Amino acid sequence: MVRLTDEERSTLEALTKKGKAAAYKIKHANVLLKVDANGPNWPDEKTAQSFSCNLDTVLNI
């Protein structure tokens, strides 16, 4: 389970909106934002499918 602080969430949102980071960093940021218990709280399987990555990738982030 992931629980992001407001500061962490803001940092990740800024990273994804700028789009100037490495692709894997943006993908990891998007995954963290979606699985956040204080946010959308997507299931791991849905997150993996939505971001075209392996379930193990989601679990390791």
Helices and strands as residue ranges (DSSP letters): H 6-18, H 23-35, H 44-50, H 55-60
